[in-house]
Amino acid sequence: MKIAPTIEGGLRIDPETEEDWHILRAIALDANGCEIDLADRLGGLITDEKISEDWQDIVVPDLRESFSDDLHYIYAAIETAAAFQDAKESPIWITREDAFTWYSGLNQARLALEDKYKFGPDPESDPANLTPIRHEALLRNHFYCALQSFILQHSL
């Protein structure tokens, strides 16, 4: 996969292999990989009873919709590019206008992976000690982090 900044201040992603497409498609899958969605997990952090009920009723639904919209946007961008994969020129564009959407979706995926696999500072998170599934998840997590860094550098 090649990722390059554009003159306009965005990024161009050129997936080159089926594995590249797999990693990109995994953004939405990883973000939705928890039993409890991110909006509810964030709502659960509000411990004050007076605020908690309002937060659950007012803020959580809007957060859920916003997070879902971001992931649908990313999924559509990936699948649109994938539809032209045979043309050997099927870039995915991240513009300044949609950079925050991508950043949000990648963040959702990273938070879900951390929640599911608990990478953190755990010595078992050493790549040498990981099962193949956890190792692949850790690699995706690192890729998502790197892509977020590129977005911060070139688009936000």
Chimera marker file (.cmm) of the C-alpha trace (Angstrom):
<marker_set name="trace">
<marker id="1" x="0.000" y="0.000" z="0.000" r="1" g="1" b="0" radius="0.5"/>
<marker id="2" x="1.220" y="3.447" z="-0.842" r="1" g="1" b="0" radius="0.5"/>
<marker id="3" x="0.102" y="6.550" z="1.020" r="1" g="1" b="0" radius="0.5"/>
<marker id="4" x="1.138" y="9.965" z="-0.228" r="1" g="1" b="0" radius="0.5"/>
<marker id="5" x="0.176" y="13.559" z="0.565" r="1" g="1" b="0" radius="0.5"/>
<marker id="6" x="-1.620" y="15.549" z="-2.116" r="1" g="1" b="0" radius="0.5"/>
<marker id="7" x="-0.954" y="19.126" z="-3.178" r="1" g="1" b="0" radius="0.5"/>
<marker id="8" x="-4.404" y="20.093" z="-1.885" r="1" g="1" b="0" radius="0.5"/>
<marker id="9" x="-3.550" y="18.946" z="1.627" r="1" g="1" b="0" radius="0.5"/>
<marker id="10" x="-5.082" y="15.505" z="1.645" r="1" g="1" b="0" radius="0.5"/>
<marker id="11" x="-3.872" y="11.952" z="1.223" r="1" g="1" b="0" radius="0.5"/>
<marker id="12" x="-3.967" y="9.439" z="-1.591" r="1" g="1" b="0" radius="0.5"/>
<marker id="13" x="-4.033" y="5.773" z="-0.604" r="1" g="1" b="0" radius="0.5"/>
<marker id="14" x="-3.161" y="3.208" z="-3.273" r="1" g="1" b="0" radius="0.5"/>
<marker id="15" x="-3.957" y="-0.331" z="-2.135" r="1" g="1" b="0" radius="0.5"/>
<marker id="16" x="-1.766" y="-2.758" z="-4.072" r="1" g="1" b="0" radius="0.5"/>
<marker id="17" x="-2.700" y="-6.198" z="-2.772" r="1" g="1" b="0" radius="0.5"/>
<marker id="18" x="-5.732" y="-8.059" z="-1.477" r="1" g="1" b="0" radius="0.5"/>
<marker id="19" x="-4.206" y="-7.774" z="2.009" r="1" g="1" b="0" radius="0.5"/>
<marker id="20" x="-4.215" y="-3.982" z="1.634" r="1" g="1" b="0" radius="0.5"/>
<marker id="21" x="-7.929" y="-4.046" z="0.803" r="1" g="1" b="0" radius="0.5"/>
<marker id="22" x="-8.513" y="-6.393" z="3.748" r="1" g="1" b="0" radius="0.5"/>
<marker id="23" x="-6.819" y="-3.983" z="6.163" r="1" g="1" b="0" radius="0.5"/>
<marker id="24" x="-8.801" y="-1.025" z="4.854" r="1" g="1" b="0" radius="0.5"/>
<marker id="25" x="-12.109" y="-2.883" z="5.027" r="1" g="1" b="0" radius="0.5"/>
<marker id="26" x="-11.256" y="-3.952" z="8.562" r="1" g="1" b="0" radius="0.5"/>
<marker id="27" x="-11.553" y="-0.343" z="9.792" r="1" g="1" b="0" radius="0.5"/>
<marker id="28" x="-15.337" y="-0.574" z="9.981" r="1" g="1" b="0" radius="0.5"/>
<marker id="29" x="-15.270" y="-4.180" z="11.167" r="1" g="1" b="0" radius="0.5"/>
<marker id="30" x="-12.844" y="-3.400" z="13.963" r="1" g="1" b="0" radius="0.5"/>
<marker id="31" x="-14.746" y="-0.267" z="15.001" r="1" g="1" b="0" radius="0.5"/>
<marker id="32" x="-17.913" y="-2.351" z="15.359" r="1" g="1" b="0" radius="0.5"/>
<marker id="33" x="-16.134" y="-5.303" z="16.973" r="1" g="1" b="0" radius="0.5"/>
<marker id="34" x="-17.182" y="-4.678" z="20.582" r="1" g="1" b="0" radius="0.5"/>
<marker id="35" x="-20.296" y="-5.956" z="22.292" r="1" g="1" b="0" radius="0.5"/>
<marker id="36" x="-20.983" y="-2.444" z="23.580" r="1" g="1" b="0" radius="0.5"/>
<marker id="37" x="-20.612" y="0.354" z="21.028" r="1" g="1" b="0" radius="0.5"/>
<marker id="38" x="-18.317" y="3.311" z="21.631" r="1" g="1" b="0" radius="0.5"/>
<marker id="39" x="-21.159" y="5.744" z="22.323" r="1" g="1" b="0" radius="0.5"/>
<marker id="40" x="-22.407" y="3.547" z="25.172" r="1" g="1" b="0" radius="0.5"/>
<marker id="41" x="-18.869" y="2.950" z="26.469" r="1" g="1" b="0" radius="0.5"/>
<marker id="42" x="-18.313" y="6.707" z="26.617" r="1" g="1" b="0" radius="0.5"/>
<marker id="43" x="-21.712" y="7.204" z="28.246" r="1" g="1" b="0" radius="0.5"/>
<marker id="44" x="-20.756" y="4.639" z="30.858" r="1" g="1" b="0" radius="0.5"/>
<marker id="45" x="-17.921" y="6.906" z="31.970" r="1" g="1" b="0" radius="0.5"/>
<marker id="46" x="-20.419" y="9.454" z="33.293" r="1" g="1" b="0" radius="0.5"/>
<marker id="47" x="-20.894" y="8.430" z="36.913" r="1" g="1" b="0" radius="0.5"/>
<marker id="48" x="-22.913" y="11.346" z="38.291" r="1" g="1" b="0" radius="0.5"/>
<marker id="49" x="-26.506" y="10.042" z="38.418" r="1" g="1" b="0" radius="0.5"/>
<marker id="50" x="-28.095" y="13.395" z="37.558" r="1" g="1" b="0" radius="0.5"/>
<marker id="51" x="-25.916" y="13.870" z="34.502" r="1" g="1" b="0" radius="0.5"/>
<marker id="52" x="-25.763" y="10.212" z="33.488" r="1" g="1" b="0" radius="0.5"/>
<marker id="53" x="-29.454" y="9.852" z="32.631" r="1" g="1" b="0" radius="0.5"/>
<marker id="54" x="-29.471" y="13.000" z="30.473" r="1" g="1" b="0" radius="0.5"/>
<marker id="55" x="-26.206" y="11.937" z="28.844" r="1" g="1" b="0" radius="0.5"/>
<marker id="56" x="-27.684" y="8.542" z="27.957" r="1" g="1" b="0" radius="0.5"/>
<marker id="57" x="-30.893" y="10.083" z="26.622" r="1" g="1" b="0" radius="0.5"/>
<marker id="58" x="-29.487" y="13.103" z="24.792" r="1" g="1" b="0" radius="0.5"/>
<marker id="59" x="-25.793" y="12.717" z="23.994" r="1" g="1" b="0" radius="0.5"/>
<marker id="60" x="-25.342" y="8.973" z="23.405" r="1" g="1" b="0" radius="0.5"/>
<marker id="61" x="-27.827" y="8.723" z="20.502" r="1" g="1" b="0" radius="0.5"/>
<marker id="62" x="-26.183" y="11.656" z="18.708" r="1" g="1" b="0" radius="0.5"/>
<marker id="63" x="-22.723" y="10.196" z="19.304" r="1" g="1" b="0" radius="0.5"/>
<marker id="64" x="-23.870" y="6.803" z="18.015" r="1" g="1" b="0" radius="0.5"/>
<marker id="65" x="-25.288" y="8.379" z="14.857" r="1" g="1" b="0" radius="0.5"/>
<marker id="66" x="-22.174" y="10.478" z="14.270" r="1" g="1" b="0" radius="0.5"/>
<marker id="67" x="-19.846" y="7.507" z="14.776" r="1" g="1" b="0" radius="0.5"/>
<marker id="68" x="-21.978" y="5.369" z="12.481" r="1" g="1" b="0" radius="0.5"/>
<marker id="69" x="-22.058" y="8.060" z="9.791" r="1" g="1" b="0" radius="0.5"/>
<marker id="70" x="-18.253" y="8.301" z="9.884" r="1" g="1" b="0" radius="0.5"/>
<marker id="71" x="-17.856" y="4.546" z="9.443" r="1" g="1" b="0" radius="0.5"/>
<marker id="72" x="-20.405" y="4.413" z="6.613" r="1" g="1" b="0" radius="0.5"/>
<marker id="73" x="-18.554" y="7.217" z="4.832" r="1" g="1" b="0" radius="0.5"/>
<marker id="74" x="-15.223" y="5.394" z="5.130" r="1" g="1" b="0" radius="0.5"/>
<marker id="75" x="-16.750" y="2.090" z="4.033" r="1" g="1" b="0" radius="0.5"/>
<marker id="76" x="-18.344" y="3.750" z="0.986" r="1" g="1" b="0" radius="0.5"/>
<marker id="77" x="-15.044" y="5.401" z="0.007" r="1" g="1" b="0" radius="0.5"/>
<marker id="78" x="-13.203" y="2.091" z="0.228" r="1" g="1" b="0" radius="0.5"/>
<marker id="79" x="-15.852" y="0.148" z="-1.672" r="1" g="1" b="0" radius="0.5"/>
<marker id="80" x="-16.104" y="2.822" z="-4.370" r="1" g="1" b="0" radius="0.5"/>
<marker id="81" x="-12.366" y="2.567" z="-4.961" r="1" g="1" b="0" radius="0.5"/>
<marker id="82" x="-12.501" y="-1.230" z="-4.802" r="1" g="1" b="0" radius="0.5"/>
<marker id="83" x="-15.150" y="-1.277" z="-7.545" r="1" g="1" b="0" radius="0.5"/>
<marker id="84" x="-12.460" y="0.023" z="-9.938" r="1" g="1" b="0" radius="0.5"/>
<marker id="85" x="-9.702" y="-2.204" z="-8.597" r="1" g="1" b="0" radius="0.5"/>
<marker id="86" x="-9.267" y="-3.992" z="-11.933" r="1" g="1" b="0" radius="0.5"/>
<marker id="87" x="-8.410" y="-0.699" z="-13.622" r="1" g="1" b="0" radius="0.5"/>
<marker id="88" x="-5.090" y="-0.761" z="-11.653" r="1" g="1" b="0" radius="0.5"/>
<marker id="89" x="-5.806" y="2.837" z="-10.639" r="1" g="1" b="0" radius="0.5"/>
<marker id="90" x="-8.197" y="2.818" z="-7.713" r="1" g="1" b="0" radius="0.5"/>
<marker id="91" x="-6.946" y="5.320" z="-5.151" r="1" g="1" b="0" radius="0.5"/>
<marker id="92" x="-8.776" y="6.253" z="-2.016" r="1" g="1" b="0" radius="0.5"/>
<marker id="93" x="-8.722" y="9.982" z="-1.399" r="1" g="1" b="0" radius="0.5"/>
<marker id="94" x="-8.743" y="11.642" z="2.001" r="1" g="1" b="0" radius="0.5"/>
<marker id="95" x="-9.389" y="15.346" z="1.518" r="1" g="1" b="0" radius="0.5"/>
<marker id="96" x="-9.168" y="18.133" z="4.059" r="1" g="1" b="0" radius="0.5"/>
<marker id="97" x="-12.965" y="18.142" z="4.147" r="1" g="1" b="0" radius="0.5"/>
<marker id="98" x="-13.272" y="14.484" z="5.146" r="1" g="1" b="0" radius="0.5"/>
<marker id="99" x="-10.054" y="14.117" z="7.147" r="1" g="1" b="0" radius="0.5"/>
<marker id="100" x="-11.832" y="14.376" z="10.502" r="1" g="1" b="0" radius="0.5"/>
<marker id="101" x="-14.299" y="11.671" z="9.409" r="1" g="1" b="0" radius="0.5"/>
<marker id="102" x="-11.402" y="9.332" z="8.628" r="1" g="1" b="0" radius="0.5"/>
<marker id="103" x="-9.617" y="10.267" z="11.841" r="1" g="1" b="0" radius="0.5"/>
<marker id="104" x="-12.776" y="9.509" z="13.827" r="1" g="1" b="0" radius="0.5"/>
<marker id="105" x="-13.333" y="6.136" z="12.153" r="1" g="1" b="0" radius="0.5"/>
<marker id="106" x="-9.724" y="5.102" z="12.700" r="1" g="1" b="0" radius="0.5"/>
<marker id="107" x="-9.961" y="6.202" z="16.314" r="1" g="1" b="0" radius="0.5"/>
<marker id="108" x="-13.114" y="4.142" z="16.796" r="1" g="1" b="0" radius="0.5"/>
<marker id="109" x="-11.327" y="1.105" z="15.344" r="1" g="1" b="0" radius="0.5"/>
<marker id="110" x="-8.285" y="1.595" z="17.584" r="1" g="1" b="0" radius="0.5"/>
<marker id="111" x="-10.395" y="2.046" z="20.716" r="1" g="1" b="0" radius="0.5"/>
<marker id="112" x="-12.395" y="-1.088" z="19.903" r="1" g="1" b="0" radius="0.5"/>
<marker id="113" x="-9.230" y="-3.117" z="19.276" r="1" g="1" b="0" radius="0.5"/>
<marker id="114" x="-7.769" y="-1.945" z="22.584" r="1" g="1" b="0" radius="0.5"/>
<marker id="115" x="-11.013" y="-2.760" z="24.382" r="1" g="1" b="0" radius="0.5"/>
<marker id="116" x="-11.141" y="-6.223" z="22.827" r="1" g="1" b="0" radius="0.5"/>
<marker id="117" x="-7.462" y="-7.226" z="22.989" r="1" g="1" b="0" radius="0.5"/>
<marker id="118" x="-6.110" y="-5.069" z="25.837" r="1" g="1" b="0" radius="0.5"/>
<marker id="119" x="-2.751" y="-4.427" z="24.161" r="1" g="1" b="0" radius="0.5"/>
<marker id="120" x="-1.606" y="-1.663" z="26.518" r="1" g="1" b="0" radius="0.5"/>
<marker id="121" x="1.667" y="-2.128" z="28.405" r="1" g="1" b="0" radius="0.5"/>
<marker id="122" x="0.936" y="-5.821" z="29.045" r="1" g="1" b="0" radius="0.5"/>
<marker id="123" x="4.086" y="-7.957" z="28.513" r="1" g="1" b="0" radius="0.5"/>
<marker id="124" x="1.924" y="-10.435" z="26.624" r="1" g="1" b="0" radius="0.5"/>
<marker id="125" x="1.403" y="-7.684" z="24.054" r="1" g="1" b="0" radius="0.5"/>
<marker id="126" x="4.952" y="-8.249" z="22.863" r="1" g="1" b="0" radius="0.5"/>
<marker id="127" x="4.430" y="-9.345" z="19.224" r="1" g="1" b="0" radius="0.5"/>
<marker id="128" x="6.549" y="-12.431" z="19.911" r="1" g="1" b="0" radius="0.5"/>
<marker id="129" x="3.979" y="-13.613" z="22.489" r="1" g="1" b="0" radius="0.5"/>
<marker id="130" x="0.778" y="-12.957" z="20.539" r="1" g="1" b="0" radius="0.5"/>
<marker id="131" x="-1.551" y="-15.455" z="18.958" r="1" g="1" b="0" radius="0.5"/>
<marker id="132" x="-1.930" y="-14.970" z="15.187" r="1" g="1" b="0" radius="0.5"/>
<marker id="133" x="-5.327" y="-13.255" z="15.607" r="1" g="1" b="0" radius="0.5"/>
<marker id="134" x="-4.027" y="-10.830" z="18.255" r="1" g="1" b="0" radius="0.5"/>
<marker id="135" x="-0.889" y="-10.216" z="16.213" r="1" g="1" b="0" radius="0.5"/>
<marker id="136" x="-2.927" y="-9.286" z="13.133" r="1" g="1" b="0" radius="0.5"/>
<marker id="137" x="-5.106" y="-7.012" z="15.275" r="1" g="1" b="0" radius="0.5"/>
<marker id="138" x="-2.002" y="-5.329" z="16.688" r="1" g="1" b="0" radius="0.5"/>
<marker id="139" x="-0.634" y="-4.754" z="13.172" r="1" g="1" b="0" radius="0.5"/>
<marker id="140" x="-3.944" y="-3.191" z="12.094" r="1" g="1" b="0" radius="0.5"/>
<marker id="141" x="-3.873" y="-1.038" z="15.220" r="1" g="1" b="0" radius="0.5"/>
<marker id="142" x="-0.378" y="0.199" z="14.299" r="1" g="1" b="0" radius="0.5"/>
<marker id="143" x="-1.481" y="0.861" z="10.710" r="1" g="1" b="0" radius="0.5"/>
<marker id="144" x="-4.522" y="2.834" z="11.901" r="1" g="1" b="0" radius="0.5"/>
<marker id="145" x="-2.274" y="4.874" z="14.198" r="1" g="1" b="0" radius="0.5"/>
<marker id="146" x="0.167" y="5.590" z="11.356" r="1" g="1" b="0" radius="0.5"/>
<marker id="147" x="-2.677" y="6.627" z="9.047" r="1" g="1" b="0" radius="0.5"/>
<marker id="148" x="-4.017" y="8.935" z="11.757" r="1" g="1" b="0" radius="0.5"/>
<marker id="149" x="-0.537" y="10.483" z="11.999" r="1" g="1" b="0" radius="0.5"/>
<marker id="150" x="-0.480" y="11.086" z="8.245" r="1" g="1" b="0" radius="0.5"/>
<marker id="151" x="-3.931" y="12.669" z="8.454" r="1" g="1" b="0" radius="0.5"/>
<marker id="152" x="-2.769" y="14.968" z="11.270" r="1" g="1" b="0" radius="0.5"/>
<marker id="153" x="0.373" y="15.933" z="9.369" r="1" g="1" b="0" radius="0.5"/>
<marker id="154" x="-1.162" y="16.534" z="5.979" r="1" g="1" b="0" radius="0.5"/>
<marker id="155" x="-4.904" y="17.082" z="6.279" r="1" g="1" b="0" radius="0.5"/>
<marker id="156" x="-5.973" y="18.528" z="9.623" r="1" g="1" b="0" radius="0.5"/>
<link id1="1" id2="2" r="1" g="1" b="0" radius="0.2"/>
<link id1="2" id2="3" r="1" g="1" b="0" radius="0.2"/>
<link id1="3" id2="4" r="1" g="1" b="0" radius="0.2"/>
<link id1="4" id2="5" r="1" g="1" b="0" radius="0.2"/>
<link id1="5" id2="6" r="1" g="1" b="0" radius="0.2"/>
<link id1="6" id2="7" r="1" g="1" b="0" radius="0.2"/>
<link id1="7" id2="8" r="1" g="1" b="0" radius="0.2"/>
<link id1="8" id2="9" r="1" g="1" b="0" radius="0.2"/>
<link id1="9" id2="10" r="1" g="1" b="0" radius="0.2"/>
<link id1="10" id2="11" r="1" g="1" b="0" radius="0.2"/>
<link id1="11" id2="12" r="1" g="1" b="0" radius="0.2"/>
<link id1="12" id2="13" r="1" g="1" b="0" radius="0.2"/>
<link id1="13" id2="14" r="1" g="1" b="0" radius="0.2"/>
<link id1="14" id2="15" r="1" g="1" b="0" radius="0.2"/>
<link id1="15" id2="16" r="1" g="1" b="0" radius="0.2"/>
<link id1="16" id2="17" r="1" g="1" b="0" radius="0.2"/>
<link id1="17" id2="18" r="1" g="1" b="0" radius="0.2"/>
<link id1="18" id2="19" r="1" g="1" b="0" radius="0.2"/>
<link id1="19" id2="20" r="1" g="1" b="0" radius="0.2"/>
<link id1="20" id2="21" r="1" g="1" b="0" radius="0.2"/>
<link id1="21" id2="22" r="1" g="1" b="0" radius="0.2"/>
<link id1="22" id2="23" r="1" g="1" b="0" radius="0.2"/>
<link id1="23" id2="24" r="1" g="1" b="0" radius="0.2"/>
<link id1="24" id2="25" r="1" g="1" b="0" radius="0.2"/>
<link id1="25" id2="26" r="1" g="1" b="0" radius="0.2"/>
<link id1="26" id2="27" r="1" g="1" b="0" radius="0.2"/>
<link id1="27" id2="28" r="1" g="1" b="0" radius="0.2"/>
<link id1="28" id2="29" r="1" g="1" b="0" radius="0.2"/>
<link id1="29" id2="30" r="1" g="1" b="0" radius="0.2"/>
<link id1="30" id2="31" r="1" g="1" b="0" radius="0.2"/>
<link id1="31" id2="32" r="1" g="1" b="0" radius="0.2"/>
<link id1="32" id2="33" r="1" g="1" b="0" radius="0.2"/>
<link id1="33" id2="34" r="1" g="1" b="0" radius="0.2"/>
<link id1="34" id2="35" r="1" g="1" b="0" radius="0.2"/>
<link id1="35" id2="36" r="1" g="1" b="0" radius="0.2"/>
<link id1="36" id2="37" r="1" g="1" b="0" radius="0.2"/>
<link id1="37" id2="38" r="1" g="1" b="0" radius="0.2"/>
<link id1="38" id2="39" r="1" g="1" b="0" radius="0.2"/>
<link id1="39" id2="40" r="1" g="1" b="0" radius="0.2"/>
<link id1="40" id2="41" r="1" g="1" b="0" radius="0.2"/>
<link id1="41" id2="42" r="1" g="1" b="0" radius="0.2"/>
<link id1="42" id2="43" r="1" g="1" b="0" radius="0.2"/>
<link id1="43" id2="44" r="1" g="1" b="0" radius="0.2"/>
<link id1="44" id2="45" r="1" g="1" b="0" radius="0.2"/>
<link id1="45" id2="46" r="1" g="1" b="0" radius="0.2"/>
<link id1="46" id2="47" r="1" g="1" b="0" radius="0.2"/>
<link id1="47" id2="48" r="1" g="1" b="0" radius="0.2"/>
<link id1="48" id2="49" r="1" g="1" b="0" radius="0.2"/>
<link id1="49" id2="50" r="1" g="1" b="0" radius="0.2"/>
<link id1="50" id2="51" r="1" g="1" b="0" radius="0.2"/>
<link id1="51" id2="52" r="1" g="1" b="0" radius="0.2"/>
<link id1="52" id2="53" r="1" g="1" b="0" radius="0.2"/>
<link id1="53" id2="54" r="1" g="1" b="0" radius="0.2"/>
<link id1="54" id2="55" r="1" g="1" b="0" radius="0.2"/>
<link id1="55" id2="56" r="1" g="1" b="0" radius="0.2"/>
<link id1="56" id2="57" r="1" g="1" b="0" radius="0.2"/>
<link id1="57" id2="58" r="1" g="1" b="0" radius="0.2"/>
<link id1="58" id2="59" r="1" g="1" b="0" radius="0.2"/>
<link id1="59" id2="60" r="1" g="1" b="0" radius="0.2"/>
<link id1="60" id2="61" r="1" g="1" b="0" radius="0.2"/>
<link id1="61" id2="62" r="1" g="1" b="0" radius="0.2"/>
<link id1="62" id2="63" r="1" g="1" b="0" radius="0.2"/>
<link id1="63" id2="64" r="1" g="1" b="0" radius="0.2"/>
<link id1="64" id2="65" r="1" g="1" b="0" radius="0.2"/>
<link id1="65" id2="66" r="1" g="1" b="0" radius="0.2"/>
<link id1="66" id2="67" r="1" g="1" b="0" radius="0.2"/>
<link id1="67" id2="68" r="1" g="1" b="0" radius="0.2"/>
<link id1="68" id2="69" r="1" g="1" b="0" radius="0.2"/>
<link id1="69" id2="70" r="1" g="1" b="0" radius="0.2"/>
<link id1="70" id2="71" r="1" g="1" b="0" radius="0.2"/>
<link id1="71" id2="72" r="1" g="1" b="0" radius="0.2"/>
<link id1="72" id2="73" r="1" g="1" b="0" radius="0.2"/>
<link id1="73" id2="74" r="1" g="1" b="0" radius="0.2"/>
<link id1="74" id2="75" r="1" g="1" b="0" radius="0.2"/>
<link id1="75" id2="76" r="1" g="1" b="0" radius="0.2"/>
<link id1="76" id2="77" r="1" g="1" b="0" radius="0.2"/>
<link id1="77" id2="78" r="1" g="1" b="0" radius="0.2"/>
<link id1="78" id2="79" r="1" g="1" b="0" radius="0.2"/>
<link id1="79" id2="80" r="1" g="1" b="0" radius="0.2"/>
<link id1="80" id2="81" r="1" g="1" b="0" radius="0.2"/>
<link id1="81" id2="82" r="1" g="1" b="0" radius="0.2"/>
<link id1="82" id2="83" r="1" g="1" b="0" radius="0.2"/>
<link id1="83" id2="84" r="1" g="1" b="0" radius="0.2"/>
<link id1="84" id2="85" r="1" g="1" b="0" radius="0.2"/>
<link id1="85" id2="86" r="1" g="1" b="0" radius="0.2"/>
<link id1="86" id2="87" r="1" g="1" b="0" radius="0.2"/>
<link id1="87" id2="88" r="1" g="1" b="0" radius="0.2"/>
<link id1="88" id2="89" r="1" g="1" b="0" radius="0.2"/>
<link id1="89" id2="90" r="1" g="1" b="0" radius="0.2"/>
<link id1="90" id2="91" r="1" g="1" b="0" radius="0.2"/>
<link id1="91" id2="92" r="1" g="1" b="0" radius="0.2"/>
<link id1="92" id2="93" r="1" g="1" b="0" radius="0.2"/>
<link id1="93" id2="94" r="1" g="1" b="0" radius="0.2"/>
<link id1="94" id2="95" r="1" g="1" b="0" radius="0.2"/>
<link id1="95" id2="96" r="1" g="1" b="0" radius="0.2"/>
<link id1="96" id2="97" r="1" g="1" b="0" radius="0.2"/>
<link id1="97" id2="98" r="1" g="1" b="0" radius="0.2"/>
<link id1="98" id2="99" r="1" g="1" b="0" radius="0.2"/>
<link id1="99" id2="100" r="1" g="1" b="0" radius="0.2"/>
<link id1="100" id2="101" r="1" g="1" b="0" radius="0.2"/>
<link id1="101" id2="102" r="1" g="1" b="0" radius="0.2"/>
<link id1="102" id2="103" r="1" g="1" b="0" radius="0.2"/>
<link id1="103" id2="104" r="1" g="1" b="0" radius="0.2"/>
<link id1="104" id2="105" r="1" g="1" b="0" radius="0.2"/>
<link id1="105" id2="106" r="1" g="1" b="0" radius="0.2"/>
<link id1="106" id2="107" r="1" g="1" b="0" radius="0.2"/>
<link id1="107" id2="108" r="1" g="1" b="0" radius="0.2"/>
<link id1="108" id2="109" r="1" g="1" b="0" radius="0.2"/>
<link id1="109" id2="110" r="1" g="1" b="0" radius="0.2"/>
<link id1="110" id2="111" r="1" g="1" b="0" radius="0.2"/>
<link id1="111" id2="112" r="1" g="1" b="0" radius="0.2"/>
<link id1="112" id2="113" r="1" g="1" b="0" radius="0.2"/>
<link id1="113" id2="114" r="1" g="1" b="0" radius="0.2"/>
<link id1="114" id2="115" r="1" g="1" b="0" radius="0.2"/>
<link id1="115" id2="116" r="1" g="1" b="0" radius="0.2"/>
<link id1="116" id2="117" r="1" g="1" b="0" radius="0.2"/>
<link id1="117" id2="118" r="1" g="1" b="0" radius="0.2"/>
<link id1="118" id2="119" r="1" g="1" b="0" radius="0.2"/>
<link id1="119" id2="120" r="1" g="1" b="0" radius="0.2"/>
<link id1="120" id2="121" r="1" g="1" b="0" radius="0.2"/>
<link id1="121" id2="122" r="1" g="1" b="0" radius="0.2"/>
<link id1="122" id2="123" r="1" g="1" b="0" radius="0.2"/>
<link id1="123" id2="124" r="1" g="1" b="0" radius="0.2"/>
<link id1="124" id2="125" r="1" g="1" b="0" radius="0.2"/>
<link id1="125" id2="126" r="1" g="1" b="0" radius="0.2"/>
<link id1="126" id2="127" r="1" g="1" b="0" radius="0.2"/>
<link id1="127" id2="128" r="1" g="1" b="0" radius="0.2"/>
<link id1="128" id2="129" r="1" g="1" b="0" radius="0.2"/>
<link id1="129" id2="130" r="1" g="1" b="0" radius="0.2"/>
<link id1="130" id2="131" r="1" g="1" b="0" radius="0.2"/>
<link id1="131" id2="132" r="1" g="1" b="0" radius="0.2"/>
<link id1="132" id2="133" r="1" g="1" b="0" radius="0.2"/>
<link id1="133" id2="134" r="1" g="1" b="0" radius="0.2"/>
<link id1="134" id2="135" r="1" g="1" b="0" radius="0.2"/>
<link id1="135" id2="136" r="1" g="1" b="0" radius="0.2"/>
<link id1="136" id2="137" r="1" g="1" b="0" radius="0.2"/>
<link id1="137" id2="138" r="1" g="1" b="0" radius="0.2"/>
<link id1="138" id2="139" r="1" g="1" b="0" radius="0.2"/>
<link id1="139" id2="140" r="1" g="1" b="0" radius="0.2"/>
<link id1="140" id2="141" r="1" g="1" b="0" radius="0.2"/>
<link id1="141" id2="142" r="1" g="1" b="0" radius="0.2"/>
<link id1="142" id2="143" r="1" g="1" b="0" radius="0.2"/>
<link id1="143" id2="144" r="1" g="1" b="0" radius="0.2"/>
<link id1="144" id2="145" r="1" g="1" b="0" radius="0.2"/>
<link id1="145" id2="146" r="1" g="1" b="0" radius="0.2"/>
<link id1="146" id2="147" r="1" g="1" b="0" radius="0.2"/>
<link id1="147" id2="148" r="1" g="1" b="0" radius="0.2"/>
<link id1="148" id2="149" r="1" g="1" b="0" radius="0.2"/>
<link id1="149" id2="150" r="1" g="1" b="0" radius="0.2"/>
<link id1="150" id2="151" r="1" g="1" b="0" radius="0.2"/>
<link id1="151" id2="152" r="1" g="1" b="0" radius="0.2"/>
<link id1="152" id2="153" r="1" g="1" b="0" radius="0.2"/>
<link id1="153" id2="154" r="1" g="1" b="0" radius="0.2"/>
<link id1="154" id2="155" r="1" g="1" b="0" radius="0.2"/>
<link id1="155" id2="156" r="1" g="1" b="0" radius="0.2"/>
</marker_set>
